[in-house]
Amino acid sequence: MANQKHLLTFLPSLLLSLSLLGHEPLLMAAKEVIPVGVVLDLKSPVGRVAESYMSMALNDFYAVNYDYHTRLALFTKDSGDDVITAASTAMDLMKHEEVQAIIGPQSSAQARFVIELGRKAQVPIISFSATSPSLSPSQNPFFIRTTQEDSTQVRAISDIVKAFGWWEIVLIYEDTDYGNGLIPYLMDALQEIDTRVPYRSVIPPSSNNTEISEELEKLKANHTRIFLVHMAASLGSKLFALAKNAGMMSEGYAWILTEGLSSLLDPMGSKVMDSMQGVLGIRPYIPPSKHLKDFERKWKRNLTSIRIKSKSTTSLNFFGLWAYDTVWALAIAVEKAGIVHSSFLKQNDSSSKVDLATLGIFELGTKLCNAILTTTFQGLSGNFHLINGQLEPSVVEIFNVIGKTERIIGYWTRQRGFSQNLNYTGKEAYSTSKDKLKQPIWPGDTTEQPTKLRIGVPVRKGFKEFLRVDWPTDKPSISGFAIDVFHAVQDALPFPLPHEFIPYTNKHRQSNGSYDELLYQIKIQKYDAVVGDTTIVSNRSLYVDFTLPYTESGVLMVVLMKVDVSRNLWIFLKPLSSTLWLTTGVAFIFTGLVIWVLEHRVNPDFRGPPKQQLGLIFWFSFSTLAFAHKENVVNNWSRFVLIIWIFVVLILTQSYTASLTSILTVQRLQPTFIDIKEIKNNGYFVGYQKDSFVKGLLIKQLDFPESKLKPYVTPEEYHEALSKGTHNGGVAAIFDEIPYIKLFLAKFCSRYTVAGPTYKTDGFGFAFRQGSPLVPYFSRAILNVTQDKEKIGAIEQKYFSNQTTCEDQSATIPSHSPSLGVDNFGGLFLIAGIASLASLMVYLFKFIYSHWPVLSDDNPNNSCWYKLVKMAKHFDQKDFSSHTFKGESQKGSDFH
C-alpha cells in the first residue's frame, strides 16, 4: 500500500516534468523526483507572486540543467495566513507527502512553529520571506533564510534619519513577530544618533479602519511629523490610505518605509500608491543581468494567463525573486548532495498517539542543509551567498514615491554610506550627508524638508537689541542678539537643523502672554523650542529643558544718583571707626608719656612747672601728626621710640587721607538707596520688566508686596520712572537682569548706577521639550560660540556698539562702606607699643638699679613706699651725669 501511495503521489510530478522539458518518457523515468513542500498564504500578494515565480523557476532551471539526475516536485499548500494552519500543513507534508524540504512558511510567526517541526524531523525549512531577527538560523540548524534579515537595514535607516537631522521620530509597526522583532534594533540605532522616540504606535493586523484612524488622529494631535513604518503590505495599504484621509500625507510630514513594505509597493496597486506620494523607502538593490531581463520578458509574456491567478502587475517583485532563487538553490543542493527519494522520512518507534511523536526523521536532512548553505550562484536577485544561514546583505536602494513610480535618489553601502552611484573605488570616506542623495519630493509635493523645528520667539516692545520682530510683509522678519547667537550655535552643530521662527502673538500681532506662558507652549507641543532672551529659572525647568546659558547671569538693582552732596559736619570722622579713633588717641598719649619719661631728667625742653610738663606730653605726641614738634630728644631710647611712632603716624595719616578722599568722592556719586531694606521700610515702589520672572523674584525672594511693584517695558520707561523719584509717581529702584541693566546704563549712565548685591540667576538660554536630544548638542555648541571671543564679540559689536559706554559700567556700589578699623592697623600698634614699653622698662630698670642702693644705705628701716616716693623726687631732678648738664652746679643734690 505504501508503494502504491508513493507512486500515485509522484506520478503527476513526473508527467509535469516530462511535458515541460520535452524529453522522452524513458529518459525521464531515470530521473529521481524529490518531493518539496511549499507553504504560502495564497490569498496574499506575496503568496500569489511567489507561487508563480517558483513555478517559472522550476521550469527555467531544468530547461538549463536537463542533465541533472534529480528533479524537484513542489507540493504547494495554503496556510490561510494562520499559524496553526501553517504548522498543521507542514506536518501533513512531512508525514503524508514525505517532503524532504519545505519552502516557507511566509510569515515569521508561522515560521517559528514550522522551524520546530523541521528541527524534530530534520527537514530543512527554507524561508524567503520570514525576515524577523527573532528567528536565528544559528540557533535553528535546520532553518535557512534565503532573504535578508530585517536588522541588516537598521544602519541605513538610522543614517537617513541622521542625514535629515530628525531628532524625533515615531515608530509605527504591526503587532506580530515580524513587526516586534525589528524594534529593539531600531531603538538602539536611533539612540546611538540621539534621536528620540517619543511614542511607538503598535497596530494589530486585525485592526479595522476605524481603529487605525483613531490611532492616526492620536498621532496627529501629538504634533508628530516624522514616521517610520514597519509592517506587511496588507496592513500598510490600509494605513496609508487612512493617513491621507487624515491629512497626514501633506506638507510638513515625512514617512520612511522599511524593506518589508518597500518590497511590496507594486502589488499594492495604484490607489494605495496615490496615498503614498513623497514617502521614502529602502530596499535591496537588484543588479541588472541578462538572466533578469530574460525572466522579465517571459514574465510579461505570460502575464495574461498568470494574472488570472496572481492579480499582480508587470513589475518585478522582490520576494518573488528571492522565491525564484530559493528554488534554484534547492535544486542545485539536492543534486550536489545526491539526495534520492529512497531516503524518505523514517518513522519513529514511539508508541505515543500524539502526532508529533510519530513524526519521522529525514536521514539526509543534515547533508541537504549543508549542501544548501554552501551553494553559491548568480541568481535573479543578485549573488546568492548564504552567511550564517541567511542571505548576504547587499547594497540598499533608497527611493522616493513620486506619481506611480519609485524614483531612486541614492544608494547606501556598509563601506561608504550614501552615494548616487555604485562606482566604488575603495577610497571614498563613509558619508551620512544628505548632499550625497538626490533631492527628495516630500508629501505635499514640496522640496522643503520636514520637519522643521518649530521655534517660538517672544515679541518685545522694548530692549529690541535682544530680539526684534517686524512685519514688513505677511511673513515676519526676526532679528536681534539672541537670534544671531542661535544662528552661530546652529552653525556649530554637527548636523543640519531646518527650523522656522514663529512669533508668539495674538491676532493683532502683539505679544500673546508672558515668558512663562510662552515656554509652556513647548509642553503642550505647540512649539518644539523657544529662542530669545529667556532666563533659566527653576520653576520653568519643570516643563522644559534649558541649554547652557549664553549670557551673563544675575539680577541687579539700579537706582538714581544723588545730584547734590548732602552736608555732614562730622564727615571727617568717617574714615576711621570709633574704636580706631579711641585707640589712636590712647596711643598718642601713651607715646607722649613714654617720651617725657625718657627725656625728663636729661633734656631741659622736658622740664618745668607741672602744668607745662602735662601740656608738653600731649603737645609733643600730637605735633608728630604734622611733624611740627620743636623739642629735640637727646635720649637714644626716645629716638628709637620716636622713629617707630613717626612711621605709625605716617601710615595713619596717609590712610586717613585716602579714605576721606574716597568718602568725599563717593558722596558726590552716592546712590539714593544702597539697601533694599530702606526701600521696603519706607514703602517705596520698585519697577521691573513686564512679563519677566523678576516679578516673582521680588515677591517670593525679596519679600516686596505686589502692590509696590510697577511693570515697565522700555529703557525709556525705566528712565522716566527713576527720574520722577519716590514722591512723584516714580520708583525708588528698577530690578532687572544684567544684560538689560547694562543696556540701560549704556544709554543713561550719567544719572544712574547699580547698587546692592547681585541676585543669582542662570542667564539666558534656549528651551526645548523635556528629554529632547537636541539639548546636549546645543549646550556644547553654545560653549564653542561663547568661548570664541572673536565670534561672540562680533555679535555683541553688531547690536551694542552704538550705545554710549560708561567707565566701569558693571561696578556696583555695596550696601555699606565700612570705615577703617583697629584690625587694619593692629600690627602697627603692636609694634609701636612693644617698642615703647621695652624702651620704658629698660630705662626704669637702669634708673632704679642705679639709685636703689643709695636709698637703702640712707635708712634701712624705711618702708618701700617711702623709698618709692624718695625715688620719684630723685627722678624729678636733673641727671648731671648727662652730657646736656655737664659744667652746671650740682648744689642741693641729695647725693653730694
PAKOLNU-390422 format. One record per residue (C-alpha): x, y, z. Coordinates in steps of 0.1 Angstrom, whole numbers, plus 5000, padded with zeros to 4 digits. Example, Ala and Ser with C-alpha at 12.3 -4.5 7.8 and 13.67 -1.06 7.14 Angstrom:
2
512349555078;513749895071;
REM end
This chain:
896
500050005000;502850245009;504550184975;501250244957;500850564977;504250694967;503650604931;500350794930;501951084947;504951144924;503351034891;501851384884;505151544891;506951314867;504451374840;504651754846;508451744843;508251544811;505851774794;507752094805;511151974795;510151804763;512251494769;511251134762;509450944789;512050674790;514750944797;512651104825;511950774841;515650764851;515351094870;515051094908;512051304918;512551484952;509251604969;509451954983;506752125003;505752484998;503652665024;502353005014;499453235020;497953214986;495553494991;498253754999;500253944973;503553774983;501953424982;500453464948;503553624932;505953364949;503853074936;504153204901;507853284903;508652934918;506752764891;508752954865;511952894884;511452514883;510852524845;513852764839;516252564860;515652224844;515552374810;519152484815;520152184837;518351904818;521251664826;520651664863;519751324879;517251484903;514051674898;512151884924;508451834927;506652124945;503652044967;502052384974;499752435004;497852735016;498552845051;495553075051;497553345070;497253135101;499953005124;498152685134;497152605098;500752665086;502052425113;499552155105;500052195068;503852155072;503351845094;500951695068;503551755041;506251575062;504051285072;502051215041;503951365012;507251275029;508751605016;512551645021;512552025024;509952295029;509952635013;508152875036;506152955055;505553305046;505453495079;507853505108;505153395132;504253095111;507953015106;508652995143;506452685147;507352525114;511052555123;510452345154;508852075133;511752085109;514252055137;512451745151;512151585116;515551715105;513851865074;515352195061;512952485064;513852745038;512153085040;512453365016;510153605035;510453535073;512753835080;512353885117;515653895137;513953685164;514353385141;518053295140;519553025117;522452995141;520152875168;518052665145;520352445124;517552325100;516352685093;517752865063;516853225054;517253295017;516453665022;518053935042;517253965079;515454285089;518254415112;520654455083;518654765072;518854935106;522055125100;520855255066;517655385083;519555555111;521855715086;518855855067;517355995100;520756145109;521256295074;518056485075;518656605111;515456445125;515856455163;512556285169;510756005151;507655785158;507655415151;504555255136;504654885133;502454585133;501954375165;503454055151;506753865154;507754035121;506854385135;508154345170;511354175161;513054475145;512054735171;514854675196;517454705169;515855035157;515755175192;519355105198;520355255164;518355575170;519655615205;523255605191;522455915170;520556075198;517156065180;514256045205;511355805200;508555985220;505955725210;505555385194;502355305176;501654935177;498854835153;497454475154;496954315119;493354265127;492654635132;489854785112;489755125095;488155295125;490855175149;493655275126;492055615120;491855675158;495455595162;496455825134;494356105149;496256055182;499556085164;498356395146;497156555179;500556505194;502056715166;504156425154;505556475119;508256205112;507255845110;509055515104;506655235092;507454865096;504654645086;503354405059;501654515027;498154425038;498254645068;500454915052;498054965024;495155055048;497455275069;498555505042;495055535026;493755645060;496755865067;495956055035;492356095046;493556235079;495656495062;498956335073;500356305038;500656675034;503456925036;505456905069;505256525072;507856265064;507355885061;510055625059;509355265049;511454965059;512354695034;509354475041;506854725029;509154885003;509554554985;505754524981;504754864968;503954734933;501454464943;499554714965;498154884934;497855234921;495255354946;497555284975;500555434957;498555754952;498255784990;501955734995;503356034975;506556174989;507355865010;510955755014;511755385014;514755155013;515054814997;517854574985;519454674952;518954424924;521854434900;520854414863;521754104844;520853914812;519153644832;516953904849;516054074816;515153744800;512953654830;511253994829;510353954792;509053604799;507053734829;505353994808;504753754780;503053504803;501253784823;497853734807;497553374819;499253434852;497353754860;494153554864;495753374893;498153624908;496353954901;499854124901;501254384878;504054374853;506854494876;509254254893;508654174929;511554134954;510053844974;509253674941;512853704930;514053554963;511553274959;512853214924;516453194936;515452974965;514152704941;517352724921;519452694952;517552394965;517652224931;521452274929;521852144965;519751834960;521851734930;525051814948;524151624979;523051324960;519651314976;517551014965;513850954970;514550634988;515850845017;512350925028;511251005063;511850715086;509150675112;510050675149;509350375170;507450575196;504150425206;502750765215;499450865200;500551225197;501151325160;504351505168;505851195184;505050985153;506851245130;509651075111;513251185106;514851265073;518151085074;519851305049;518451635063;521851745077;523551665044;521051865024;521252165048;525052175044;524752155006;522252445006;524552655029;527552605006;525652674974;526552994955;525453124921;524353444904;520653454908;517953694897;518253894929;522053904926;524753694942;523253404961;525653354990;524553245025;526453365055;525553215089;522453055074;521053365057;521453575026;524453805025;523454175029;523654374997;523554734986;520554934998;518555134973;516855454986;513755554967;511155834967;507555764957;506556014930;503455954909;503155594900;506855514902;509655494927;512455744919;515855624930;517555904950;520655724961;522355414974;523755305008;526555055015;528354955046;531655065032;530855425022;527355525034;525455735009;526255774972;524355854940;526155574921;527755244927;531155314912;533155234943;536955274942;537655184978;538955534986;535755714994;535155815031;531955705048;529355965043;525956035060;525456365043;522156425025;524156604998;525156264986;521456194978;519256354952;516656604963;513556414976;510056534968;508256525002;504556485009;502656784998;504756794965;507457014981;511157004983;511157185016;512356935042;510056825070;510056865098;511357205106;512057285142;509157505153;510757775173;508658015193;510058365198;508858635222;507558965208;509259265226;508359635228;511559735245;515159625245;514859535209;518559495206;518059145220;515159045199;513159235173;510059115154;508959335124;506259275098;507459425065;505159175048;502858895059;505958705068;507658835099;511358955100;513058835131;516458965142;518459055173;521358945195;519558625206;518758525170;522358585158;523658375187;521258105178;522458105142;526058095153;525257795176;523357625147;526357655125;528457485152;526057175153;527356855137;524156815117;521757035097;518757175116;515857305095;513757545115;511157815114;510658105138;507058155149;506358485168;504258435200;501558685190;497858735191;495758825161;496859195165;500459085162;501059185198;502658965225;500358685234;501458645270;504358625295;507658435290;506358165313;503258125291;505458115260;507657845275;504657645284;503757625248;506557375244;504957145270;501657145251;503657085219;502757395201;506457475197;509457245197;511757515212;511857875223;514658105213;515058455227;516058635259;514558365280;516058335315;516957995330;514957965363;514057665384;510257675380;510457685342;512657375342;509657175355;508257165320;511157245296;514857165293;517257455290;520657465273;523657625290;523358005292;524858225266;524858555286;525958675320;523658575348;522158775377;519559035387;520759385397;519159695413;519760025395;518960355413;519160725407;522360905417;522261195441;523061525423;523661735455;526161625481;524561615515;526561825540;527861645571;529661835599;531261515611;532261365578;535961405587;535461135613;534160875589;537460755575;538260595609;536060385631;535360505666;537460225681;540360335659;539960695669;540060595706;542960355701;544960625682;544260885709;545460645736;548560565715;549360935712;549160995749;551060685758;553860765733;554061125746;554261005782;557060755773;559061025755;558661255785;559860995809;562860915788;563761285783;562761455816;566061415835;568361475806;566561735784;565862085795;563062115770;561061855790;561462035823;559462305840;556362355860;553962055863;551262225841;553862295814;555061935816;551561795813;550862005783;554161905768;553161535770;550061605749;551661855726;554661655717;552861345706;550161515686;552561755670;554161455653;551061435631;552361735612;555961665621;555862015638;557461935672;560262185680;561661995710;564761795704;565261455720;568661355734;568061015748;568760725723;565760535737;563560825729;564860845694;564160475689;560560515701;560060835681;561360665648;558760385651;556060625662;556560865633;556360565610;552960475626;551760835623;552860845586;550760525578;547760665598;547761005581;548160865546;545360605552;543160865567;543761105537;543060835512;539860715530;538561065534;539161145497;537360825488;534460915510;534161265496;534261125461;531660865468;529561125483;529361315450;528260985433;526160855461;523160655451;519860745465;519460395480;522060135487;519959875505;516559725497;515759735534;515460115533;513260095503;510959835519;510860015552;509760335536;507160165514;508660295481;507660155447;510159955426;510059865389;510659555369;510459445333;506859345323;506258975317;509558895333;510258635360;511758925381;508358995394;508358655411;511858715425;510859045440;507758895457;509058555468;512758605474;512958975483;509559005501;508259305483;504459345484;502959305449;501159635454;504559815455;505659675421;505359865388;505959695354;507859875326;508759785290;511460005275;514660165288;513060505283;510260405307;512960305332;514560645329;511260825333;510260625364;513660675381;513761045373;510461105389;511660955421;509760815450;507361115456;506261195421;504760875409;508060715401;510060435417;512960405441;514760135420;514559925390;515359545392;516259365360;518759115346;522359205339;522159225301;519159465303;520759675330;523959705310;522059825280;520060075301;523260215318;524860235284;522160485274;521660675307;524860605327;525360965339;522360965362;522060605374;524160335390;523959985402;523659935440;523459645463;524259275457;523759065426;520858825429;521958495413;520158365382;521458145354;521358385324;519658345290;519258005274;517357825247;514457605258;513457265244;511056985252;511956775283;514156495272;514956655238;518256505224;519056855210;519857005244;523356845248;524256935212;523157295217;524957325250;528157205236;527757445206;526957735229;530257675248;532157675215;530458005205;530758195238;534358085243;535258215208;535858575217;536058685181;532758525172;530758635202;532458975202;531359035166;527758975175;527959205206;529659475185;526859455160;524059525184;525659715213;528559915198;526460225191;525560275228;527360535250;529760355272;530460435308;533560375327;533360065349;529760025340;529459685357;530859805390;528359805419;528160015450;528059805481;525259825506;527759965532;531060145531;533060045563;535460285579;539060185587;539259985620;541759875645;542059545626;543559735597;546459875619;546759625647;550259525636;551459885636;550059955671;551559625684;555059715671;554860075685;553559955718;556259695722;558959945713;557660205737;557259955766;560659795760;562360135760;560560255791;561259935810;564959935802;565260305812;563360255845;565359945854;568660125849;567360425869;566160205898;569259995897;571560295900;569660465928;568260185949;571560115969;571860475979;568360485993;568860156011;572060296029;570360616039;568060446063;567560076060;564460076082;562460306058;559460136041;559360066003;556660325999;558960586014;561760475991;559560495960;558460855970;562060935975;562860775941;560260995924;561761305939;565161195926;563661135892;562361495890;565961625894;568361675866;570761405857;574061595859;575961285846;574261355812;576261555787;573561805785;574161925821;577961895824;579562205839;576462315857;576362345895;575062045913;574162225946;571262085965;571861735953;571061465978;573961265966;576761525974;
REM end
